[in-house]
Amino acid sequence: MSNRLFIGLLAAGFSLSLSQACGHKATPGESGTAGSGTPGGGGSTGAGNTTGTGNGIGTGNSTGTAGDGSAGTTGAGGSMTGTAGSATGTAGSGTGTAGATGIGGSGPSVDMIDNLDDNNGFIIQANGRQGPWHSFNDTTSSGNQQPPLGSGFMPASGGANNTAYAVHSTGSGFQFGGVGLDLNNSTTMPESMQSQSYDASAFNGITFWAKGSGTLRVEFGMKSFIPTDRGGSCTSNCWNVYGANTPTLTGNWQQITMMWAGMQREQGGTNPPFNPSELMSISFKGGGTFDFWIDEVAFVGGSGGTGTGGTTGRGGTTGSAGTTGNGGRGGTTGSGGSSGTTGTAGTTGTAGTTGSGGTGSEPMPPPITSGGQNAWASRYWDCCKPACGWTGNTGGR
């Protein structure tokens, strides 16, 4: 047996016999820090003075993934827009029937001779008529008349029917007096030799407005009754003209109409007959004292003209258009689907067991320097050597 083997066996036996006797006070290693990774494997026994590494804390199971339920489908809209009204209303039946032509009016048609509103001493120049107004009387020297004889005749303010002007004649001290107008005299001289007749055969009389006192005789001078020095053809018993008397005048305006029919000559009789186609003048004559107003003198026709035709009937009214139908109501929007259930969280993993601390170690034994090869002795051998740090076995050295 070699010396090295012998010495080893001897040392092993001696070490075993002293294992109970040696009160070995090894310093325990510090507790390992808890691992933070995956569950650690058990700590390895510390080698020498190295602190043993504890088991890592085990990683918990992952938190469960939340549910992902899809939202509900949006509800479909209402079925359709309401139908429009059925149609435009039917038009009225047609244009109304025209009214019947009116019957001829019973009143006379009017052709104005003069209304004095132009405020001058001449009649309206129209329809072949022209001539001056004038005053006349029996030339008694003691009489007085307004407007005076001559060419200074002018209208007075305040006409009939609220018009501006009219003729106003006053006189006294005469056997007769009044005013007259020429129908076809181109000069400014009343009843001049240039006066001519006017054809009034289209008319049946005259109309005028008057007010004052007493009565008037309205006279119509035919050419055959007027002296030649006044434009007529009469050579004897002149001025015996046709005419008629008015109703009694009052202080209020009144309209008076005189027709050709029924008139007589001043001295009586109807021979020769009245001939309106040779009419030369119209005169308004009062008695010895007079005061009267004349306005709105006009020719009048026999019967009224043809009545105005009836108004054409109005067409039927177009029917109203049908009412547009109300649109259909939209469908209710569908409720959204419920969201998925949140997944259950994973269970937290159990932490790894903290590793046991490594076994404490003593100072390295001195190397063997005698006999055999260099080597380290066992700890049990070295504990009994003086180099051992156990003071109980070294006597405090």
PLY file of the C-alpha trace (Angstrom):
ply
format ascii 1.0
element vertex 397
property float x
property float y
property float z
element edge 396
property int vertex1
property int vertex2
end_header
0.00 0.00 0.00
1.38 3.38 -0.90
2.10 5.96 1.70
-0.43 8.39 0.22
-3.25 5.89 0.39
-2.38 4.93 3.89
-2.33 8.43 5.10
-5.74 9.07 3.49
-7.39 6.13 5.14
-5.89 7.02 8.46
-7.18 10.54 8.17
-10.68 9.38 7.26
-10.88 7.11 10.21
-9.62 9.72 12.58
-12.01 12.24 11.22
-14.97 9.95 11.79
-13.95 9.26 15.37
-13.77 12.96 16.13
-16.96 14.08 14.37
-18.89 13.93 17.59
-16.21 15.47 19.71
-15.70 18.60 17.58
-18.39 21.20 18.47
-18.19 22.83 15.01
-19.58 26.37 15.09
-19.92 27.19 11.39
-21.38 30.69 10.71
-24.67 30.27 8.79
-24.95 32.04 5.37
-27.36 35.09 4.97
-30.83 34.40 3.71
-30.97 34.57 -0.07
-32.97 37.47 -1.76
-36.26 36.35 -3.18
-36.04 35.67 -6.88
-38.04 37.89 -9.25
-38.07 35.72 -12.30
-39.64 32.46 -13.13
-39.91 30.00 -10.22
-36.35 29.46 -9.19
-34.72 26.20 -8.81
-33.64 25.34 -5.33
-30.54 27.21 -4.25
-27.31 25.37 -4.56
-25.42 24.77 -1.43
-23.07 27.66 -1.02
-19.60 26.94 -1.83
-17.18 28.15 0.65
-17.91 31.67 1.91
-20.25 32.49 -1.04
-23.78 33.44 0.04
-26.28 31.00 -1.31
-28.82 32.40 -3.90
-32.47 31.97 -2.88
-35.26 30.72 -5.14
-36.80 33.49 -7.36
-40.42 34.50 -6.80
-42.50 32.60 -9.31
-44.19 34.67 -12.08
-48.00 34.70 -11.76
-50.23 33.55 -14.50
-51.06 36.28 -17.08
-54.25 38.37 -16.56
-57.08 37.00 -18.69
-57.85 38.78 -21.94
-61.09 40.87 -21.87
-64.05 39.61 -23.91
-64.55 41.23 -27.34
-68.28 40.93 -27.95
-69.33 42.77 -31.17
-71.79 45.71 -30.94
-75.34 44.99 -32.07
-76.30 45.86 -35.66
-77.95 49.33 -36.12
-81.66 48.94 -36.78
-82.93 49.54 -40.31
-84.71 52.93 -41.10
-88.49 53.21 -41.65
-89.89 51.49 -44.66
-90.48 54.49 -47.02
-91.49 58.15 -47.45
-95.24 58.72 -47.45
-96.96 58.92 -50.82
-97.58 62.46 -52.20
-101.15 63.79 -52.57
-103.12 62.15 -55.31
-103.14 64.93 -57.93
-103.63 68.60 -58.75
-107.24 69.60 -58.28
-109.40 69.72 -61.37
-109.66 73.17 -63.00
-112.96 75.02 -62.96
-115.46 74.07 -65.58
-114.70 76.91 -67.96
-115.07 80.59 -68.77
-118.41 81.94 -67.67
-120.95 82.92 -70.29
-120.79 86.56 -71.35
-123.61 88.73 -70.06
-126.30 89.76 -72.47
-125.94 93.11 -74.22
-127.72 95.76 -72.20
-130.92 97.34 -73.41
-130.56 100.87 -74.64
-130.67 103.39 -71.80
-133.79 105.46 -71.35
-131.93 108.69 -70.56
-130.40 111.00 -73.15
-126.79 110.93 -74.32
-124.93 114.16 -73.56
-122.60 116.37 -75.64
-121.24 119.23 -73.50
-121.58 122.72 -75.05
-119.92 124.59 -72.13
-119.30 124.06 -68.42
-117.57 127.43 -67.86
-114.70 125.75 -66.02
-112.13 127.25 -68.41
-113.11 130.67 -66.94
-113.49 132.51 -70.22
-116.34 134.03 -72.25
-116.42 131.36 -74.99
-118.06 127.95 -75.36
-116.00 124.76 -75.64
-114.63 124.53 -79.17
-115.58 120.99 -80.22
-117.67 119.04 -82.73
-117.93 122.01 -85.13
-119.07 124.44 -82.44
-117.46 127.77 -81.47
-118.64 131.18 -80.34
-118.87 133.75 -77.51
-121.28 134.21 -74.62
-123.04 137.61 -74.43
-125.56 139.66 -72.45
-128.68 141.14 -74.06
-131.71 143.28 -73.06
-134.36 145.54 -74.61
-131.94 148.48 -74.48
-134.05 150.61 -72.17
-131.78 153.40 -71.09
-132.79 153.34 -67.46
-131.95 149.65 -66.96
-128.83 148.07 -65.39
-127.38 144.59 -66.13
-124.37 142.46 -65.14
-122.40 141.33 -67.03
-122.83 144.40 -69.25
-123.48 144.38 -72.98
-120.46 144.06 -75.24
-117.43 141.78 -75.30
-116.49 141.92 -71.58
-118.47 138.86 -70.59
-116.78 136.64 -67.87
-118.02 133.70 -65.73
-118.60 134.00 -61.98
-117.15 131.77 -59.25
-119.25 128.96 -57.84
-120.60 126.48 -60.36
-123.07 123.62 -60.08
-122.02 120.30 -58.54
-119.07 121.97 -56.76
-117.47 123.12 -60.03
-115.47 126.33 -60.20
-117.47 128.65 -62.47
-120.91 129.41 -63.90
-122.84 132.25 -65.64
-124.47 134.74 -63.26
-126.77 137.40 -64.73
-128.67 140.10 -62.90
-130.76 143.00 -64.22
-133.54 145.47 -63.50
-135.28 148.34 -65.25
-135.81 146.34 -68.43
-138.73 144.67 -70.14
-136.49 141.63 -70.58
-132.85 140.73 -70.39
-130.56 137.76 -70.06
-127.57 135.89 -71.56
-127.02 133.81 -74.73
-124.31 131.89 -76.65
-123.48 131.53 -80.35
-123.01 127.99 -81.66
-121.00 128.75 -84.82
-119.35 132.19 -84.67
-115.61 132.42 -85.30
-115.37 136.06 -84.19
-115.28 137.60 -80.74
-118.24 139.84 -81.61
-121.51 138.26 -80.37
-124.17 137.71 -83.05
-121.89 139.13 -85.73
-122.73 139.00 -89.44
-120.15 136.19 -89.73
-122.25 133.92 -87.51
-123.45 130.71 -89.15
-125.93 127.98 -88.31
-125.02 124.72 -86.55
-126.63 121.37 -87.39
-128.04 120.01 -84.11
-130.36 117.49 -85.78
-128.50 114.62 -84.12
-129.94 115.77 -80.78
-133.41 116.03 -79.33
-132.96 118.83 -76.85
-130.65 120.37 -74.23
-129.98 119.98 -70.51
-128.50 122.48 -68.05
-128.28 123.39 -64.35
-129.92 126.55 -63.01
-130.78 128.39 -59.80
-132.19 131.83 -58.97
-135.69 133.30 -58.73
-138.74 133.37 -61.03
-138.83 131.54 -64.34
-136.77 131.77 -67.51
-137.69 131.36 -71.17
-135.08 129.28 -73.02
-135.03 130.26 -76.75
-133.45 128.53 -79.79
-132.60 130.91 -82.67
-133.10 129.37 -86.12
-131.39 131.07 -89.07
-134.75 131.92 -90.67
-135.84 133.92 -87.59
-132.65 135.95 -87.10
-132.00 139.24 -88.93
-129.43 139.34 -91.69
-127.23 141.81 -89.78
-126.75 139.07 -87.17
-125.93 136.35 -89.70
-129.52 135.15 -90.24
-131.89 135.21 -93.18
-134.91 137.01 -91.62
-136.02 140.31 -93.13
-139.29 140.91 -91.25
-140.99 139.91 -87.98
-137.69 138.60 -86.75
-136.82 137.11 -83.31
-140.11 135.24 -83.13
-138.11 132.13 -82.19
-139.00 128.74 -80.73
-138.59 128.13 -76.99
-140.08 126.96 -73.66
-140.26 128.13 -70.04
-138.38 126.59 -67.11
-139.89 125.59 -63.83
-139.67 128.21 -61.08
-136.08 128.57 -59.93
-134.93 128.33 -56.34
-131.75 129.09 -54.45
-130.54 125.49 -55.01
-129.05 124.13 -58.21
-131.43 121.96 -60.23
-131.03 120.19 -63.55
-133.52 121.14 -66.27
-133.98 119.30 -69.57
-135.92 120.68 -72.58
-136.72 118.62 -75.64
-137.43 119.99 -79.14
-140.86 118.43 -79.16
-143.57 120.62 -77.64
-141.79 123.96 -78.11
-143.57 126.96 -79.69
-142.53 130.25 -81.22
-142.52 133.23 -78.82
-145.67 134.69 -80.38
-147.26 131.24 -80.51
-147.66 128.61 -83.17
-145.34 126.02 -84.73
-145.16 127.26 -88.31
-142.74 126.92 -89.89
-141.74 123.85 -87.87
-138.64 123.86 -85.70
-135.60 122.83 -87.67
-132.56 121.99 -85.43
-130.26 121.67 -88.48
-130.14 125.55 -88.79
-129.72 126.38 -85.12
-127.60 129.52 -84.51
-127.94 130.37 -80.80
-129.35 129.46 -77.38
-130.60 132.19 -74.98
-131.77 132.34 -71.33
-134.18 135.30 -70.89
-135.68 136.77 -67.77
-138.36 139.44 -67.13
-137.89 143.10 -66.21
-136.00 142.16 -62.99
-133.97 138.95 -62.96
-131.22 137.10 -61.06
-130.22 133.62 -62.16
-127.26 131.24 -62.59
-126.64 128.86 -65.53
-124.05 126.03 -65.76
-123.27 122.72 -67.51
-125.13 123.39 -70.80
-125.21 120.32 -73.12
-127.08 118.77 -76.03
-128.96 115.57 -75.31
-129.96 112.70 -77.60
-133.47 111.27 -77.86
-132.98 107.82 -76.41
-129.92 106.58 -74.74
-127.26 104.80 -76.69
-127.02 101.05 -76.79
-126.49 99.66 -73.35
-123.09 98.33 -72.42
-122.70 94.60 -72.99
-122.81 92.39 -69.96
-119.52 91.54 -68.35
-117.96 88.30 -69.52
-118.40 85.65 -66.86
-115.40 84.72 -64.84
-113.75 81.39 -65.57
-114.10 78.60 -63.06
-111.57 78.62 -60.28
-108.70 76.14 -60.66
-108.98 73.38 -58.09
-106.47 73.25 -55.29
-103.62 70.77 -55.66
-103.83 67.58 -53.60
-102.06 67.70 -50.28
-98.63 66.01 -50.24
-98.63 62.91 -48.01
-96.55 62.88 -44.85
-93.28 60.96 -45.10
-93.07 57.55 -43.34
-91.41 57.53 -39.94
-87.88 56.11 -39.85
-87.37 52.80 -38.01
-85.92 52.89 -34.52
-82.13 52.51 -34.46
-81.18 49.08 -33.16
-79.57 48.83 -29.71
-75.87 48.10 -29.69
-74.84 44.52 -28.76
-73.67 43.86 -25.21
-69.92 43.94 -24.86
-68.17 40.60 -24.19
-67.57 39.47 -20.57
-64.22 40.50 -19.21
-61.96 37.46 -18.95
-61.04 36.16 -15.50
-57.63 37.26 -14.41
-55.03 34.52 -14.21
-54.02 33.24 -10.77
-50.93 34.87 -9.44
-48.10 32.32 -9.41
-46.79 31.09 -6.11
-43.50 32.60 -5.18
-40.50 30.25 -5.33
-39.25 28.88 -2.04
-36.49 30.95 -0.67
-33.28 28.96 -1.05
-31.54 27.74 2.06
-28.49 29.68 2.89
-25.18 28.08 1.96
-23.22 26.31 4.72
-20.66 28.58 6.33
-16.94 27.83 5.73
-13.85 28.15 7.82
-10.48 29.47 6.80
-8.71 27.30 4.31
-6.45 24.70 6.03
-2.80 25.09 5.56
-1.26 23.00 2.92
0.47 19.76 3.84
4.13 20.28 3.46
5.55 17.02 4.77
5.31 13.62 3.37
3.84 12.89 0.03
2.59 15.42 -2.48
1.29 18.84 -1.71
-2.43 18.68 -0.86
-5.11 20.11 1.36
-6.19 18.25 4.39
-9.82 17.67 5.29
-11.57 20.14 7.52
-11.82 17.54 10.24
-8.12 17.06 10.31
-7.38 20.74 10.22
-9.74 21.56 13.05
-7.47 19.90 15.52
-4.36 21.65 14.29
-3.02 24.73 15.99
-3.81 26.68 12.82
-7.53 26.07 13.35
-9.36 29.19 14.36
-11.42 27.39 17.00
-10.25 28.77 20.19
-11.81 25.94 22.17
-9.42 23.50 20.59
-6.32 25.64 20.47
-6.26 26.75 24.00
-7.06 30.29 23.00
-4.08 30.65 20.72
0 1
1 2
2 3
3 4
4 5
5 6
6 7
7 8
8 9
9 10
10 11
11 12
12 13
13 14
14 15
15 16
16 17
17 18
18 19
19 20
20 21
21 22
22 23
23 24
24 25
25 26
26 27
27 28
28 29
29 30
30 31
31 32
32 33
33 34
34 35
35 36
36 37
37 38
38 39
39 40
40 41
41 42
42 43
43 44
44 45
45 46
46 47
47 48
48 49
49 50
50 51
51 52
52 53
53 54
54 55
55 56
56 57
57 58
58 59
59 60
60 61
61 62
62 63
63 64
64 65
65 66
66 67
67 68
68 69
69 70
70 71
71 72
72 73
73 74
74 75
75 76
76 77
77 78
78 79
79 80
80 81
81 82
82 83
83 84
84 85
85 86
86 87
87 88
88 89
89 90
90 91
91 92
92 93
93 94
94 95
95 96
96 97
97 98
98 99
99 100
100 101
101 102
102 103
103 104
104 105
105 106
106 107
107 108
108 109
109 110
110 111
111 112
112 113
113 114
114 115
115 116
116 117
117 118
118 119
119 120
120 121
121 122
122 123
123 124
124 125
125 126
126 127
127 128
128 129
129 130
130 131
131 132
132 133
133 134
134 135
135 136
136 137
137 138
138 139
139 140
140 141
141 142
142 143
143 144
144 145
145 146
146 147
147 148
148 149
149 150
150 151
151 152
152 153
153 154
154 155
155 156
156 157
157 158
158 159
159 160
160 161
161 162
162 163
163 164
164 165
165 166
166 167
167 168
168 169
169 170
170 171
171 172
172 173
173 174
174 175
175 176
176 177
177 178
178 179
179 180
180 181
181 182
182 183
183 184
184 185
185 186
186 187
187 188
188 189
189 190
190 191
191 192
192 193
193 194
194 195
195 196
196 197
197 198
198 199
199 200
200 201
201 202
202 203
203 204
204 205
205 206
206 207
207 208
208 209
209 210
210 211
211 212
212 213
213 214
214 215
215 216
216 217
217 218
218 219
219 220
220 221
221 222
222 223
223 224
224 225
225 226
226 227
227 228
228 229
229 230
230 231
231 232
232 233
233 234
234 235
235 236
236 237
237 238
238 239
239 240
240 241
241 242
242 243
243 244
244 245
245 246
246 247
247 248
248 249
249 250
250 251
251 252
252 253
253 254
254 255
255 256
256 257
257 258
258 259
259 260
260 261
261 262
262 263
263 264
264 265
265 266
266 267
267 268
268 269
269 270
270 271
271 272
272 273
273 274
274 275
275 276
276 277
277 278
278 279
279 280
280 281
281 282
282 283
283 284
284 285
285 286
286 287
287 288
288 289
289 290
290 291
291 292
292 293
293 294
294 295
295 296
296 297
297 298
298 299
299 300
300 301
301 302
302 303
303 304
304 305
305 306
306 307
307 308
308 309
309 310
310 311
311 312
312 313
313 314
314 315
315 316
316 317
317 318
318 319
319 320
320 321
321 322
322 323
323 324
324 325
325 326
326 327
327 328
328 329
329 330
330 331
331 332
332 333
333 334
334 335
335 336
336 337
337 338
338 339
339 340
340 341
341 342
342 343
343 344
344 345
345 346
346 347
347 348
348 349
349 350
350 351
351 352
352 353
353 354
354 355
355 356
356 357
357 358
358 359
359 360
360 361
361 362
362 363
363 364
364 365
365 366
366 367
367 368
368 369
369 370
370 371
371 372
372 373
373 374
374 375
375 376
376 377
377 378
378 379
379 380
380 381
381 382
382 383
383 384
384 385
385 386
386 387
387 388
388 389
389 390
390 391
391 392
392 393
393 394
394 395
395 396
